[in-house]
Amino acid sequence: MDLMAARWAPSDGEFDRIDAVAERLERSLHKLSAPDDEMTV
């Protein structure tokens, strides 16, 4: 198997897109949700 032929080498533009997607995912993961532990008083 030719690993160099099978390896993905992203371009600068692709790295920029990866960074943008990662940033959006990071923001969406850190949103606080309303507490719902079913322990009402």
SULKA-V575868 format. One record per helix or strand of 2 or more residues. SS is the DSSP state (2 for helix, 1 for strand). FROM is the first residue (numbers start at 0). TO is the last residue. Records with the same first field share a line. If there is no record, write none. Layout:
SS = FROM-TO + FROM-TO
//
This chain:
2 = 2-5 + 11-28
//
